[in-house]
Amino acid sequence: MTFKPAERLYNFMTKLYKVVIVTLGISVIVGFFELYSFSHLPSDYDPEINLLPVEWISAPLAFFQTIILVLIFINFLRMIFRTSKNLQTHYNFELQTSPGWAVGFFFIPIANLFKPYQ
């Protein structure tokens, strides 16, 4: 097995976190606009027929945030795997689990609280 540096994964994760910060700022602004829009509804407003302009913004924004969070989760698991594999191959560091199980323990309900950190 060869040593693969994890620097590209870290840089990609940093960029994803910056995107999350920007989208959270935008969602706060959209939230205030939603609050204003819903508090000043016209008396003849029917939610089954009409959509507020803010609803055209908030739904795609939520979808985009979901995709970004999935990318962060996948990239985080890739970083855990790469770091664990590099510790075993390049530094001859003895781990209690394999790199695959270092990632797999995040999906086991109680074990994900303590096993990935061993």
Phi, psi and omega in degrees: 000144182255158178280126176243119179294145182262013184296321178296321178295319179295318179295320178295320178296320178298318178295320178296320178295324176295321177296320178297317180297318179295315181293328176293321175298317178295320181291330175294316178297316178296324178297318176295322177294322176297316179301315179295317182296318182284337178276347179239045179287142174290159184291335181263020182286129177239112184292342179281339182255314186258146171245139175285150179302329181291334179288336175286342179264318188288325181293310177296328178295317178295321178296317179296319179295323178296317179296318179297319179294324176294319177297321178296316181297315180296316180294324177298316179294324176296321178295319178299315180297311182298317181294318179296318179294320178294323178297321181284318186275312188275321185258359181052041180270127180278117176256155179285338182231164176281165178300326178295319178286335175298326176276319184297329181293343176291344182258359178260121193309305184274326182293337182290351178278333184225332186293318182297338184270356180281000000 
